[in-house]
Every structure is written in C-alpha cells, then in structure tokens.
Amino acid sequence: MGIVHIPRVVASCVKGAYARRAAAAAVAATGTNGTKQDDLVRTIGTSPDNPHVYRARVGLFDVDAFNHLNHASYLVHAELARWEWSATVAPILPMVKEQALILVTGAAIRYRREIGPFLNTFEIHTHLASMDERNLWAYHTFRYPKDHNNNSKILAQLLVQAAVVHKGKVINPQEFLQKFLHLDPSVIKDIQSSHGNDLFHKKRTTFGDLESLLRASAAEDDATFS
C-alpha cells in the first residue's frame, strides 16, 4: 500500500506547493502588497465560498468491478486533497521539522451519486468548516467539474474530524493555525463560529453524538475482555 500511496502524497504536496506559488504570483500581478498576497493565499479553504479545489481522474487503483470510484477510494482522494490543500496554504517542511501533525480521529461519509467511469475527471472542494479547543473539522464535497450549464452537484459528502499533535502532544488548533499558517485572528474567529452556518453546526453536533455512542459501545466491548 505504501509503495502506491506515499508517492501520491508526495505528488499532492508538490502540486500544492506549485499552486501556492501560482496563487501568489496571480495576486502579485494585481499590484497587491506582499503581506496581503500571503493573507489571500493562506485563506484558501477557510470558508465555503473559498474552498480548496482538488482535481483528479478515476485511476487504475480507484475503480471497482462496476468501473466506478470504489467507496474506499473516496477516503484516499480526500486525504490527498488535504495534503494538497495544506501545501497550498503553507510550506510543509517546517511542519515536518517541528513534528506538527494533523491526525484524523473520525470521519462520516455519504455517497450520493457514483463517480466514473475510468479516467473521468472529478473534483473535491474542501474547506476548514469549524474548530474548538481540541478539534478541527474539514468538510469535503465531491463534484464533477462545472459543465456548460454551470452544473456541479454534490456527488458525495465527507466530514472529517482531526486533532493537531505537536511533538507528541495534542495542542489547540488555534495555536497551530497561528504558528504554522499565520492566519489572521479574524479568519480564525470565523472558523470557530462555523461561519454562522446553523446547518453545519447541526452536522457537527450529530457527528459528536455518533462519536460518543461509538466510544460507549467500544468501552462496553473492552469491558468483556477485562
């Protein structure tokens, strides 16, 4: 698995790094000052109106017997999208050197329509939807590129919960966003408030309820072996 997956992760990071340079150059062409350029690039993926967009084709390692994107491949591509997004908004190497990691602790996915066939292009739109003192929540929507009718309906939805670990210790995500992404406090405040989106707040709350039930059932099962 690592023989295939690790090169894909590296490729996503490289693609994100090039995207960061391209985005900064595009902003510079407008005559915006350097600090503002950095701010605009860093805010990619911090709101539903400004998502990070990952593009890929249904590949040989993705398809199932029905020539569609296999259900497990959605999670793989979502991870690649997060790597690309991370490299787009900030350099990855300083995070690696500082042993700063974002670890997925839970996920909920809803499949709405199939993606395929082989070699068909699709997109994943990602934004950092919410956060508290311990967790981050990223929201992915899988879509086809917009057609001539400007149609890009959701094909699948994925909500990912993650914790930030710095040198082996779980830290407040706000600390990570400030130290490594250098986000403006106002941007972080918007993320903390879930952008005022009541519907997303309900998603997050329901996700938390499900996680609590799963924890309880796991603890009950563990007790049978003690």
N, C-alpha and C positions, 0 to 999 in steps of 0.2 A: 504493500500500500504506500509506504513512504517513498519508494522509487518513483511512483507516479505523482503522489501528492506534493512532496516537497518542491520539485521543480515548478509545479503550478503555482505554489505560494510565492516562490521567488519571482516568477514571471509577473504575478499580480502586483508585487511590491515595486518592481521595476516600472511597470506600466503606470502605477500611481505616481512614482517619482517624476516621470516624464510629464504626466498630466499636471503635476504641481508647477513645473517649470513653464509649461504652455499656458496655464491659467495666469501665472504671474506676469508672463510676457504680454498676454492679452490685456490685462489690466493696465500694465505699464504703457501700452500703446494709446490708452485713453488720456495719458498725462497725469494719472493719479500718483500721489507721492508714495514712497516706499512702504511706510508704515501702513497706509491704507490698503496697499496691494496685499500685504501679508494678512491683514484682517479679512479681506474679501475671500482669499483662498482658504483660510482656516475655517470660515463659516460654511463651507460646502458640506452639506449633510447635517446641518444643525437645525433644520426646520423642514416641514413637509413641502414648503414652497421652494426649497433649495436643496433637493436631495442629491446625494452622490449617485451617478448612473453608471452601472457596470454592464458591459455588453459582452456577450459570448454566443457561441454556436453550440448546438446539441452535438456533442462529440462521441467518439467511439466508446469511451469509458462511461458515458452517461445514459445511453439508451437501454431500454428493456426489450423484452420479446415483442412488444407491440410497437416498437420504433418510436417510443415517446421517452421524454426525460424521466428516468427512474425516480421513484419517490425519495430515495436516499440521496440522489444527486442534487436535489434542491438544497439540502443542507450543505453539501460540499461547495456548490457555487455561491451560496450565501456567505460561507466563510471566506472564499476567495474575494468576494465583493467587499467584505470588511477589511481584508488585508489591503486591497487596492485603495479603498477609501482612506485608511489610516496613512498610507504612504502619500496620498494626495494632499492631505491637510498638514502633515508634519513629517520630518525625516524619521525613518525607522531606527537607524543605527544608534542614536542617543538613547532611545528607549531600551534597546537591547543591552547596551553598555551599562545602563542604570538598573537593569533587571526589572524593568517595568512591563508587566504583562496584563492583558485583559483576558480573563478566563470566563468562558461561558459556563453558567451554572444551571441554566434551564432554557427550554425553548418550546414554543407551541406553534404548530403549522396547520394551515387549512388549504387543502388542494381544491381549486375551483374549476379549472379547465386544464386539459392536457397541454403540454408543450412539446412540439415536434413538428415534423419528423426529423430524422438525422440531418445535421448541418443547418437546420433552421436557426435563425437569429432570435435571441430574446434579450431582455434587459432586466436588471434588478435595481429598483430605486430604494435607496437606503437613507434613513436619517436617524439621528440620535433623538429618540422620542421623549425620554424622561430620565430622571435620576433622583436618588435620595442620598442619604449619608453613607450608604453601603453599595448600592447597585446602580448600574446603567441599563437602560432598555433601548435596544435598536429595533427598528421596525423596517422589514423588507417587504416590498411588493414586486412580484414577478409580472412582467408585461412583455408584449410584443412591441417592437418599435412602432411609432405612430404611422398609420397608413395615409393615403390621400384624403381620407375623411377625418383625419386627426383623431383616429380611434386608437386607444391604448388601454383597454380594460384590464383590470386585475385578473391574473391567472392563478396566483397563489399568494398567500399572506403568511409571513413568518415573524413572530415576536420573540426576540432573544433577550434573556436576562444575563448580565455579566457582572463580575466583580473585578476590581483593579488590585493587582498584587505588586507591591514594590519591595524588592529584596526580601521576598518571602513573607511579607506582611500585608494584609488587606488594608487598603487606605481609602479615604473618602474620595470618590470620583472627582469632586471639585478640585482637589489638590492635584490630581493627575492632569485635568484639563488646563489648569493654570500653569503648571510647571512644564509640561511637555508640548501642549498645543498652544499655549499662550493666548487662550481665549479671553476676550474681554468679559469682565464681570456681568455686564448686561446680557451677553449672549448666554452665559451660564445660568443666569436668573430665568431667562426664557425657557431653557431646557428643564430647569427644576419645576417650573409651573406647568410643564407639559404643553406649553404654548396655548394655554387656556382651552385645551380641547377636552370637553367633557366626555366625548366618546372614547378617546384614548385612555382617559382616567378609568373608565369602566373596564376597558380591556386589561389594564394593568392590575386593577383590583381583583378581577376574576382570575387572572393568571396567578396572583398571590394566593387566592383561596384554593386553587387547584394544587399549587405547590405545597401548601400546608397539609392538605389531605394526603398527598403522596408521601410527605415526610412522616405523617402519622402512621400510614399503612406500612412504611418501611421499618419504623421503630417497632411496630407490633410484630412484624415478621422477625426482626432481630431478636426480640424477646424470646422467641421459640427456640433460639439456639444458645441462650444464656443459661 
